[in-house]
Amino acid sequence: MASALDDLDPAQLAAVTTASRLVAVLAGAGTGKTRVLIRRIAWRVHEGDADSRHTLALTFTREAAGELRRRLRRLGLREQITSGTFHAVMLAMLRQRATDHGRPAPQIVASRHRLLKEIGTGRQTDIVAFEADWCGARGIPPEDYVHMARAAGRRPPAPPGEIARLLDAYAVEKRRRGVIDINDVLVESLLLLEREPAFAEAVRWRFRHVLVDEAQDLNPVQHRLIDVLRAGVDDLYMVGDPSQAIYGFNGADPTLLAEVGDRFPGIEIVRLGANHRCTPQVVDFGRHVLHTSGQLADITSTRFDGPAVSAHRATDERHELEVIADLLGVLDPSLLQSSDVAVLARTNAQVSLLRAALEARGIRVRRRVDDPGTPIAGVLNEISRFDSAARLRAFAHDVLDTPVSTSENPSAHDAERCRAERLVAEAVLDYLREHPDGTGTGIRSWRNATDPFGTRDASGVELLTFHTAKGREWHTVVLAGIETGLVPLRSSGTVAGRAEEARLLYVAATRARERLVISSAERRGGFARNPTPFVAGFVFGELSPEAPPIEFRRARANPVGDRVERELLAWRDGRAHQTMLTPQQVCTDEQLSAIVRKRPRTVDELITATGLGPITAARLFDGIAAALDDAAAFSR
């Protein structure tokens, strides 16, 4: 199957075509792990070695599952595989099981915090919720909490015995009300599969080929679920990177993937070490960060040399904001126009300060349409109080079934409010299709994971935390606040906690394709701060004058040339052949160069970037978007 094997490097090709059925792909940042997972599915199905109807691909976000399905369709795989998050797939299984036996489907608790407060957690609500998550990720019942917490060396800010009592009261109250929470979804699924062998066998018959993306984020309960699903038939394919395990606070255990050879005897381990995203300078910095905490990253850049990683030390936090604004001012303006620059910080509080400071300096910041203060945020805030799916559904249908005002002169405020309500209503229906028992509070976490509204501004600097930047990439990345107290956070006092903080900095740094800039402050909040120990001994360079974006360089380290340009040229040639036009009539070289620079994400952005008319832009957008996705997929 040629299309499934196109443009793979030797290690990727080996990972896709291995004859083994039990495989772990250990893939460093920028080496194309998601691409390999998708090509593996397509290749096996087209070779007749797997049945798409019996294939299960488990992801950690709904967005990732949707992207996987879209890219498989472009590879000619029209029969749908089952793909989704662990929670979505297991909840569907629990509901189907209940329906088959004439029992009520499990209901997700509308508000866990509200229920916890009702059982008397008081000021300890957040503590109990956090410990409930810790227990849920490991399948620990309340009666075992004190012993297991002590064995794990946990030191919660409340007496363990009191936490255990409240956890038990919470479990009792859930049973009394006939509800479960999100942790229970996986635990109840695991217990069902372990206790009912016949049912487990039926599930294994349905899901004969199991694939797992981002396997470094698996927690112990998810690992046990995989063990049950693969029992008797070793048809399991996992991709992940132990060096990008950054969700320990959610129960993820990176040792489960790092020690995969011991856990799964006979497994074939394929390593991807060619980073196609970052320059050697960025990769060297990432490796150094991990090395300082006793960790390794076995990756090498395939790119030409880029600018040296530079570091800038400010006197205090206010001065640091000025330094970052000055740094952004010397960059190529086209990078800001194409939103190919990001400033990343460890905490949300830093991001808020950065946004205010940059906007005060007149630097455009790319904003989300659902940022606080926008009409969409106002509508979302109103429906967050809806405590049932019925109320959400009624709201959505009331809005969408009401004709748009035909008033000749509606106020700008009314028109914007109407548009916001309709956008939210459509998103609510999407949410309820995946979460039939969803509530107003549940839609918040779904929104954060799926980004249903996107951004309002097509250009500007992007501001994100380290965690939310995972999976993204930019030409230039500035890392703010790289100093003790923030990196690592003061609360990460254990060896494991500091190791995860180092991995988090590694993830943030490897979002940069070309240029990486580090900033820190000598004093913050009135207290002296030292540079983070993770950069000790690294030799920084100076911030050099901005070079032309990589898209316009003709000398390439990669023999097949620039991916974006190549994919767009292939699309244009194919479109010209189909329509019996010349390539220049489809899209001029100048327009193609603008697309390479600005990477439009919507039809409106394509119009702004190229000057195409709205009808032509709408007709061409899907093909252009597919080409851009394929190019970006090479480094994922």
TAFENVEN-V401792 format. One record per backbone hydrogen bond with DSSP energy under -1.0 kcal/mol. CO is the residue of the C=O (numbers start at 0). NH is the residue of the N-H. If there is no record, write none. Layout:
BEGIN
CO|NH / CO|NH
END
This chain:
BEGIN
1|4 / 8|12 / 9|13 / 10|14 / 11|15 / 12|16 / 13|17 / 20|235 / 21|267 / 22|237 / 23|269 / 24|239 / 25|271 / 27|30 / 29|275 / 31|35 / 32|36 / 33|37 / 34|38 / 35|39 / 36|40 / 37|41 / 38|42 / 39|43 / 40|44 / 41|45 / 42|46 / 43|48 / 43|49 / 44|47 / 50|53 / 51|54 / 53|207 / 53|208 / 54|81 / 55|210 / 56|83 / 57|212 / 60|64 / 61|65 / 62|66 / 63|67 / 64|68 / 65|69 / 66|70 / 67|71 / 68|72 / 69|73 / 71|76 / 72|75 / 75|77 / 81|56 / 83|58 / 84|88 / 85|89 / 86|90 / 87|91 / 88|92 / 89|93 / 90|94 / 91|95 / 92|96 / 93|97 / 94|98 / 95|99 / 96|100 / 97|102 / 98|101 / 106|179 / 110|114 / 111|115 / 112|116 / 113|117 / 114|118 / 115|120 / 116|119 / 120|123 / 121|124 / 123|127 / 124|128 / 125|129 / 126|130 / 127|131 / 128|132 / 129|133 / 130|134 / 131|135 / 132|136 / 134|137 / 134|138 / 134|139 / 136|220 / 140|143 / 141|144 / 143|147 / 144|148 / 145|149 / 146|150 / 147|151 / 148|153 / 149|152 / 158|162 / 159|163 / 160|164 / 161|165 / 162|166 / 163|167 / 164|168 / 165|169 / 166|170 / 167|171 / 168|172 / 169|173 / 170|174 / 171|175 / 172|176 / 173|177 / 173|178 / 179|108 / 180|184 / 182|186 / 183|187 / 184|188 / 185|189 / 186|190 / 187|191 / 188|192 / 189|193 / 190|194 / 191|195 / 195|199 / 196|200 / 197|201 / 198|202 / 199|203 / 200|204 / 201|205 / 202|206 / 208|55 / 209|236 / 210|57 / 211|238 / 213|216 / 214|217 / 217|252 / 218|222 / 219|223 / 220|224 / 221|225 / 222|226 / 223|227 / 224|228 / 225|229 / 229|232 / 232|234 / 234|209 / 235|22 / 236|211 / 237|24 / 238|214 / 239|26 / 240|243 / 241|244 / 246|249 / 246|251 / 247|250 / 252|255 / 253|257 / 254|258 / 256|259 / 258|262 / 259|263 / 263|266 / 267|23 / 269|25 / 271|27 / 272|299 / 274|301 / 278|282 / 279|283 / 280|284 / 281|285 / 282|286 / 283|287 / 284|288 / 285|289 / 286|290 / 287|291 / 289|292 / 289|294 / 290|293 / 296|298 / 299|274 / 308|540 / 309|517 / 311|519 / 313|521 / 315|319 / 316|320 / 317|321 / 318|322 / 319|323 / 320|324 / 321|325 / 322|326 / 323|327 / 324|328 / 326|329 / 327|330 / 331|334 / 332|336 / 333|337 / 334|339 / 335|338 / 335|459 / 339|475 / 340|461 / 341|477 / 342|463 / 343|479 / 344|465 / 346|350 / 347|351 / 348|352 / 349|353 / 350|354 / 351|355 / 352|356 / 353|357 / 354|358 / 355|359 / 356|360 / 357|362 / 358|361 / 363|460 / 366|455 / 366|456 / 367|370 / 370|373 / 373|377 / 374|378 / 375|379 / 376|380 / 377|381 / 378|382 / 379|383 / 381|384 / 382|385 / 385|439 / 387|391 / 388|392 / 389|393 / 390|394 / 391|395 / 392|396 / 393|397 / 394|398 / 395|399 / 396|400 / 410|414 / 411|415 / 412|416 / 413|417 / 414|418 / 415|419 / 416|420 / 417|421 / 418|422 / 419|423 / 420|424 / 421|425 / 422|426 / 423|427 / 424|428 / 425|429 / 426|430 / 427|431 / 428|432 / 429|433 / 430|434 / 434|437 / 438|442 / 440|443 / 441|445 / 442|446 / 443|447 / 444|448 / 445|449 / 446|450 / 453|368 / 460|365 / 461|342 / 463|344 / 464|468 / 466|469 / 468|471 / 473|512 / 474|513 / 474|514 / 475|341 / 476|516 / 477|343 / 478|518 / 480|482 / 481|531 / 482|485 / 482|486 / 484|489 / 487|484 / 488|491 / 490|492 / 493|497 / 494|498 / 495|499 / 496|500 / 497|501 / 498|502 / 499|503 / 500|504 / 501|505 / 502|506 / 503|507 / 504|508 / 505|509 / 507|510 / 508|511 / 510|473 / 512|278 / 514|476 / 515|309 / 516|478 / 517|311 / 518|481 / 519|313 / 521|528 / 523|526 / 526|523 / 529|483 / 531|534 / 532|535 / 534|537 / 548|551 / 549|552 / 557|560 / 561|565 / 562|566 / 563|567 / 564|568 / 565|569 / 566|570 / 567|571 / 568|572 / 569|573 / 570|574 / 571|575 / 572|576 / 573|577 / 574|578 / 575|580 / 581|585 / 582|586 / 587|591 / 588|592 / 589|593 / 590|594 / 591|595 / 592|596 / 593|597 / 594|598 / 601|605 / 602|606 / 603|607 / 604|608 / 605|609 / 606|610 / 612|616 / 613|617 / 614|618 / 615|619 / 616|620 / 619|623 / 620|624 / 621|625 / 622|626 / 623|627 / 624|628 / 625|629 / 626|630 / 627|631 / 628|632 / 631|634 / 632|635 / 635|33
END
